Amino acid sequence: MNESLSKLPSPEVSVIIPAYNLEGYLDTCLQSVLAQTLGNFEAIVVDDGSTDGGAEVVRAIGSPLVRLVRQSNAGGCAARNRGIAESTGEYIALLDADDAWEPGFLAEIAAMIREFPGCGLHCTAFSIISHDGTYPAPTPSERGVVANFFRESAHRYIAIPSASCIPRRVFDTVGLFPEGMKIAEDLYMWIRIARRYEVCFSPERLVRYSRVASNRSAASYTP
């Protein structure tokens, strides 16, 4: 990384974590957030009407960086939108409660924001955790602005929610997540963003996407 870029202040990031009956995954998820090497963030867990002990797991973390918001069950998009409304950061990082980050995820996102300003979506590669092992998801190998998001997305993964960060200003332009949509709502959002903004990608595998959870909060991705 350019030394002058590394001296720039890190952006303020709000981590939005929707959770619905994922008590068994929340601690690992939150610990991965608190282990980030970049410390300029807040984390907001939106309990979307869970009937398990997820809220107690969040409270037990006891970190001033983590805040719990509870609402009646309204779906993943509504939970993300509620978290965005409650947040204060300039950038919105998404993380599903059954996934986890490697310690350098937010630092790499911040580096891309500094190196490739003006993009509407910054994302990294990820690994898929399945019942039979961990596999690298098929993604581009180049770091930087994606030349053609739509062409590349046809045969490789560019973005999934848990590996993505969006500038707050972008939501003012394209709107929030489509509440009520239950299938491909993330792809719907990426298309809206990519039609107006450049997309930035890092091939660093800094996210662990779990297909083990019986209650996925996003669509299943396969290697």
GUNU-567988 format. One line per 5 residues: number of its first residue (from 1); their letters; for each residue y, x, z of C-alpha. Coordinates in Angstrom, 1 decimal. Each point is the difference from the previous one (the first is absolute). Example, Ala and Ser with C-alpha at 12.3 -4.5 7.8 and 13.67 -1.06 7.14 Angstrom:
1 = as = -4.5,12.3,7.8 | 3.4,1.4,-0.7
END
This chain:
1 = mnesl = 0.0,0.0,0.0 | 3.5,1.2,-0.7 | 1.5,1.5,3.2 | 3.3,-1.9,-0.4 | -1.9,-3.3,-0.3
6 = sklps = -2.0,0.7,3.2 | 3.2,0.3,2.0 | 1.2,-3.4,-0.9 | -0.4,-2.7,2.7 | -3.1,-2.1,-0.2
11 = pevsv = 0.5,-3.7,-1.0 | -0.4,-2.7,2.6 | -3.3,-1.8,-0.6 | -1.2,-3.3,1.4 | -3.8,-0.3,0.0
16 = iipay = -1.2,-3.6,-0.5 | -3.5,-0.8,1.2 | -1.3,-3.6,-0.5 | -3.0,-0.7,2.2 | -2.4,-3.0,0.1
21 = nlegy = -3.1,0.3,2.2 | -0.3,3.8,-0.5 | -0.2,1.0,3.7 | -2.6,2.6,-0.7 | 2.1,1.9,-2.4
26 = ldtcl = 3.5,-0.2,1.4 | -0.2,2.9,2.4 | -1.1,2.4,-2.7 | 2.7,-1.3,-2.3 | 2.8,0.4,2.5
31 = qsvla = -1.2,3.4,1.2 | 0.1,1.2,-3.6 | 3.7,-1.2,-0.2 | 0.9,1.7,3.3 | -1.6,3.2,-1.2
36 = qtlgn = 2.3,0.3,-3.0 | 1.8,3.4,-0.3 | 3.2,-1.9,-1.0 | 1.3,-1.7,3.1 | 3.0,-2.0,-1.4
41 = feaiv = -1.7,-3.4,-0.1 | -0.7,-3.4,1.8 | -3.2,-1.9,-0.3 | -0.1,-3.8,0.1 | -3.4,-1.8,0.4
46 = vddgs = 0.2,-3.6,-1.1 | -2.9,-1.9,1.7 | -0.6,-2.8,-2.5 | -1.5,-2.6,2.4 | -2.9,2.1,1.0
51 = tdgga = -2.6,-1.4,2.4 | -1.4,3.4,1.2 | 1.5,2.6,2.3 | 2.1,1.8,-2.6 | 3.3,-0.7,1.8
56 = evvra = -1.4,1.6,3.2 | -1.0,3.1,-2.0 | 3.5,0.4,-1.3 | 1.5,-0.4,3.5 | -2.4,2.5,1.4
61 = igspl = 1.3,2.7,-2.4 | 3.2,0.0,2.1 | 2.2,1.8,-2.5 | 3.7,-0.8,-0.4 | -0.6,0.6,-3.7
66 = vrlvr = -2.4,-3.0,-0.3 | 1.2,-3.6,0.2 | -2.1,-3.1,0.0 | 1.1,-3.2,-1.8 | -2.1,-3.1,0.3
71 = qsnag = 0.0,-3.1,-2.3 | -2.3,-2.9,-1.0 | -2.5,0.8,-2.7 | 1.8,0.0,-3.3 | -1.8,2.6,-2.1
76 = gcaar = 0.5,3.7,-0.8 | 3.0,-0.4,-2.2 | 1.9,-2.0,2.6 | -0.9,2.5,2.7 | 1.3,2.9,-2.1
81 = nrgia = 3.2,-1.9,-0.7 | 0.4,-0.8,3.7 | -0.4,3.7,0.7 | 2.6,1.0,-2.6 | 2.4,-2.6,1.4
86 = estge = -0.5,1.5,3.5 | 0.4,3.6,-1.1 | 3.0,2.3,-0.1 | -1.1,3.0,-2.2 | 1.4,0.9,-3.3
91 = yiall = -3.5,0.2,-1.4 | -3.0,-2.3,0.6 | -3.4,1.6,0.3 | -3.0,-2.4,-0.2 | -3.2,0.5,1.9
96 = dadda = -2.9,-2.5,0.5 | -1.4,-0.1,3.5 | -3.5,1.0,-1.2 | 1.3,3.1,-1.8 | 1.4,3.3,1.3
101 = wepgf = 2.2,2.9,-1.1 | -0.6,3.7,0.1 | 2.7,1.8,2.1 | 2.0,1.2,-3.0 | 0.4,-3.4,-1.8
106 = laeia = 3.6,-0.8,1.1 | 1.1,3.6,-0.5 | -1.3,-0.1,-3.6 | 1.7,-3.3,-0.6 | 3.3,1.4,1.3
111 = amire = -0.3,3.1,-2.2 | -0.5,-2.2,-3.1 | 3.0,-2.1,1.0 | 2.1,3.1,0.2 | -1.4,1.6,-3.2
116 = fpgcg = -0.1,-3.2,-2.1 | 2.8,-2.2,1.1 | 0.6,-3.4,-1.4 | -3.6,-1.0,-0.3 | -1.1,-3.5,1.0
121 = lhcta = -3.4,0.9,1.3 | -1.4,3.2,1.5 | -3.8,0.2,0.5 | -2.8,2.5,0.5 | -3.7,0.3,-0.8
126 = fsiis = -2.6,-1.4,2.4 | -3.6,0.2,1.0 | -2.3,-3.0,0.2 | -2.1,-0.3,3.1 | -3.2,-2.0,-0.7
131 = hdgty = -3.2,-0.7,1.8 | -1.7,2.7,-2.0 | 2.7,2.7,0.3 | 3.5,1.1,-0.9 | 1.1,0.3,-3.6
136 = paptp = 3.2,1.1,-1.7 | 1.6,-2.9,-1.9 | 0.7,0.7,-3.7 | 3.7,0.9,-0.1 | 2.3,2.2,-2.1
141 = sergv = 0.0,3.7,0.7 | 3.7,0.6,-0.7 | 2.7,-0.2,2.6 | 3.3,-1.6,-0.9 | 1.4,-3.0,-1.9
146 = vanff = -2.8,-1.9,-1.8 | 0.7,0.1,-3.7 | -1.3,-3.5,-0.7 | -1.1,-2.0,3.0 | -1.6,-2.8,-2.0
151 = resah = -2.1,2.2,-2.2 | -1.1,2.2,2.9 | -0.8,-2.9,2.2 | -2.5,-1.3,-2.6 | -2.6,2.5,0.9
156 = ryiai = 1.2,1.8,3.1 | 1.5,-1.0,3.4 | 3.7,0.7,0.4 | 0.8,-2.1,3.0 | -1.7,-2.0,2.8
161 = psasc = 1.9,-1.4,2.9 | -1.1,2.5,2.7 | 1.0,2.9,-2.2 | 3.4,-1.3,-1.1 | 3.6,0.2,1.2
166 = iprrv = 2.8,-2.1,-1.5 | 3.8,0.4,0.5 | 1.5,-3.0,1.7 | 2.6,-0.4,-2.8 | -2.9,-0.7,-2.4
171 = fdtvg = -0.9,-3.3,1.8 | 3.6,-1.1,-0.5 | -0.6,0.3,-3.7 | -3.6,-1.2,-0.5 | -0.5,-2.2,3.0
176 = lfpeg = -2.6,0.1,2.8 | -3.8,-0.4,-0.2 | -1.2,-3.3,-1.5 | -0.9,-2.1,2.9 | -3.0,-2.3,-0.6
181 = mkiae = -1.5,2.3,-2.6 | -3.4,1.3,1.3 | -1.3,2.0,-3.0 | 1.7,3.0,-1.6 | 3.3,-0.6,1.8
186 = dlymw = 0.5,3.8,0.3 | -0.5,0.5,-3.8 | 2.5,-2.8,-0.5 | 2.5,1.9,2.1 | -0.6,3.3,-1.7
191 = iriar = 0.5,-1.6,-3.4 | 3.3,-1.5,1.1 | 1.1,3.4,1.3 | -1.2,2.1,-3.0 | 1.9,-2.2,-2.4
196 = ryevc = 3.2,1.0,1.5 | -0.5,3.4,1.7 | -1.9,3.3,-0.5 | -3.1,0.5,2.1 | -0.7,3.3,1.7
201 = fsper = -3.6,1.2,0.9 | -1.6,2.8,1.9 | -3.6,1.0,-0.5 | -0.3,1.1,3.6 | -2.7,-2.2,1.6
206 = lvrys = 1.8,-1.0,3.1 | -1.3,-3.5,0.6 | -3.4,-1.3,1.1 | -0.7,-3.4,-1.5 | -2.9,-1.8,1.8
211 = rvasn = -2.4,-2.3,-1.8 | -2.0,-0.3,3.2 | 2.1,-2.6,1.7 | -1.4,-3.5,-0.4 | 3.5,-1.4,0.0
216 = rsaas = 2.0,1.9,-2.6 | 3.7,-0.5,0.1 | 0.3,1.0,-3.7 | -2.2,-0.1,-3.1 | -3.0,2.3,-0.1
221 = ytp = 0.3,3.1,-2.1 | -3.0,1.7,-1.4 | -0.5,3.6,-1.2
END
